[in-house]
Amino acid sequence: MSPETNSTQLAVIGGGPAGYPAAFLAADLGLQVTLIDQEPRPGGVCLYRGCIPSKTLLHAAKLLAEAREAADWGIEFSEPKINLEKLRAWKESVVQQLTGGTAQLAKQRKINFIQGRARFLDAKTLRIQTTEGREEVLTFGHTLVATGSRPATIPGLSLDTNRLMDSTSALELEDIPETLLVIGGGYIGLELGTVYAALGSQVSVVEMLPGLLPGADRDLVRVLSKRLESLFHSIVLNTTVAQMEEVEDGIKVILEGDAEKPEQVFEKVLMSVGRRPNSGDLGLEKTKVEIDQRGFIKVDEQRRTSEPTIYAIGDVAGEPMLAHKATHEGRVAAEVIAGHKVAFEPHAIPAVVFTDPEVAWCGLTETQAKEEGHPIKVARFPWGASGRAVTLGRTDGLTKLVIDTETERVLGVGVVGTGAGELISEGVLAIEMAALASDVKLSIHPHPTLTETVMEAAEVFFGQSTHVYRPKRG
């Protein structure tokens, strides 16, 4: 029996935070849209196995930490009892609620949603293998490749055991291991390490580089590192995992580098060494689409590939691999396909690490600004001088502005502290609007709030901060 043949104006391959917003906007703009994904509802890794379930568990971890810290304020709770089954069920209910919402929105927009896997037959045709076992041939005017990414692995360190987890299996929360080794000191490893430590695991982190969170400014990372040193059992830098072997009571790990104990046994190991783009096994070799050495699909500022009918967005189209970057790319590509004159050219893509404290930054980091030769001054406002931070018992924070000394334009913003992920959006807006330090200084912020630290950091630049005495020199 030959496969059914259909046609669509736009085919979107992948229903994650790049694909479904692109499909939704394209439908809003009047295009006939078919959305193809292997999950039963739109959402992708972010909703099913990434951003949303991890933040759900991080919220639980923060609640546990705050309950313990409340003793310092004269409020004491008994030791919390963790019902792991109920915690997993709550996490899954959040996922189901949100993916149920995306499915309803797709239906309201009359988007043809197909659960299955798509491969290119040529630059205008897809073959779709549905989860129901049938095949469909779909011709299209344009297509958006939004196939996302998957956890990366270290060659030679693969074990066929549930004791070795990646970010996906770690979020299943099968159990709480007594000891856990996290390989990789990036945001994924630190976030998941925070969850397991709060739930009772003795967490150790090993990172091959000399510091955690490569890419973030060191003054921000130092604040987080200090707190993690008390939360985690150990943090070992300049160290790699040379070998792993499953033994009776866990995984035996051989470390090379600065580790005091080069051989240790952990009940479980979490490998969190980044993500790889899902650009293979799509049939792209049957088109003119180009893929770089790291597996990313090459695109221009409008997310066009080398094949006129094919666009690529999200993780598969290059770094940074962030959901909000993917969404914006998707919306740009949808508008381009609909005939609008737009381009993907942001000045400030925010990055947020949802640890406790959170770390967030946007625009140019201090390091980047110096490397690019910008004449800059960095204005820092310590949260020890913030009335709101004191009331929260969380003065372990810092807000910084990277300012061009010639134009006084804000080039970058960095925040470390509780709620930093919420504060960074003000920095994004300031940079995108080309705000000057004086604009930020003169914008009245509500008191007492943590947002005031952004305003007072601008005041520090002029040597006029109310709560920090740091006169301007020269």
Summary of the structure (lengths in Angstrom):
residues: 474
radius of gyration: 24.0
end to end distance: 82.2
largest distance: 82.2
contacts: 1646
relative contact order: 0.12
helix: 34%
strand: 27%
